[in-house]
Amino acid sequence: MTQSDDATAVFDLLSDETRAETVRQLAAASGGLRFSTLRRRVGARDSGRFNYHLGRLRGRLVEKRDARYVLTERGRHVAATLDGIGSETQRS
């Protein structure tokens, strides 16, 4: 996979608001979050659907450690980029 393909795959993952918000919430939480807390903070009502979206992020941007979900190193970089994009959008 080329770097361009990898970037495209990450943008595809974040094209869904539930997944983008999941990354934002994990970035804001030190030490990670348990599934139920993360789902509540993201605002997802359906746990099965949220589990699907979380599963799409796992391995690339999110990992599970000791019953908590945390961002991978790549996930932290992506979260910082999302934060930067949000900051630029708010200034416009």
N, C-alpha and C positions, 0 to 999 in steps of 0.2 A: 504494500500500500504506500503510495507516495504521500508526501506531506500535504499536498493539495487535497488528495482523497480523504486523508485523515481529518483535515479541517472541515471538509464538506460533510463528513459523517457526524462531527460534533455539532455543526450548525443544524443538521437535520434533527439530531436529538433535541436540541434546544428550541426547535420550531414549535413544540408543544408547550403551552403556558404552564401546565402542571409540572413538567420536567424542569423548565427554566426556574420556576418558583421553588422547586425542591432544591436545586443547586443554590439559589439565593438563601434559603432558610438554613441549609447546612453550613454555608459560609458564615452566617451570623451566629451560629451556635458553637461555642467552644466545647470540645469533648464529644461531639456528635449527638444524635437524637435517636430515641427509640421510635419504632415504627408508628405507634399510635400518636405520639407527640408530634412527630414530623408530619403525619397526615393531617392532624388538626391545624398545625401552623400553615400548611400549604392551602388548607381550605377544601380538601378533597372529601366528599361525603361518602363515596363508595370505596370501601377498603380494597375490594378486588380490583377495581380499575386503577386505584392508586398503586397497588402492588405491581400491576402490569407496567406502569410508567417507571416505578422505581427499579424494576427488573431491567428495563431498557438502559438505565443509567449505570447499573452495577457492572463492574469490571472495567469500565472506561473512565467514568467520572466519580463514581461512588463505590465504596466498599463497606462491608459489615465487619465490625470489630466488637467483640464482647456485647452482643445484642444491641449495638448502636450503629447507626449509619453515619459515615464520615466521608468527606471528600478525599479523593486520591490527590496526588500532587497535580496531575493534569486538571482535576476538578477545581482545585484552588486557583490555578491560573485562569481557567475559564470563568470562575466566579468573579475574579478581579476584573476581567474583561467586561463581563456583564455589568458590574458596578460602574465601570468607566463609561460604558455606553449609556447607562441610565443617567449618569451625572451630566453627560453631554446633551442628552435629550431634554432634561429639565431646564438647562440654561437657554435652549433655543426659543 
